Amino acid sequence: MKVLQREFKDQPVITGGDATWDRFLLAYTTQNGIRLWTGDPGEYEILKEKYFKDLAFYQI
């Protein structure tokens, strides 16, 4: 998390990921930001249900 805070002065508005480890970047997105998923559909469902249920999180 400290690396993200150092690299991004403000929280990013749009982030994307394709592996479970990208959860930390997706979680660092602004509350009203958009999270994109390009990885495994099964992992997307788990992440959506467990961490991003009420947030803008989309599989592309």
N, C-alpha and C positions, 0 to 999 in steps of 0.2 A: 504494500500500500504506500509506503514512503517513496518508492520509485515513481509511482503514478503521481503523487502529489508534487514531487520534484519536477517531473517532466511536463505536467499540465498545471499551469498556474491556476486555472479555473477548471471545474469539472467539465468534461466533454459533453456535448449535446447529443452526439451520435457516436455509438461504438458498435463494434461487431466482433464476433468470435466464432470459432469452429471446433473448440475443444473445451472440455470441462474446466481446465485451468483458466480459461478466459472469463470465468465467472467473476473474478476480482475486478477486471476491467469493466465488465458489464454493470457490476454493482456500483462502480465509481461514477457512472453516468448521472447527470443531473436528474432529479426526481421526475421532471417532465420530459426528459430526453427519450431518444429512440434507441433501442437495442436490437441489433440484427444478428441472426444466427444462420451460419452457412454449413454447420456440421451435421452430425447424425441426427435424424428425426427423433429417435428414442431419447437421446440426451437432451434435445430441445424440450420434449414433454416433461422430463424430470426437472430441468431447470425452471421451466415456466411454472410448474406446480409448486415447487419447493421454495424458490427465491423471488420470482418475478411475476407472481400471479396477477397482481393489480396494476402492473406497469406496462408500458409500451415495449413489448418484446415480440419480435416477429421472425419467423423462419422464412428465408428466401432461397 
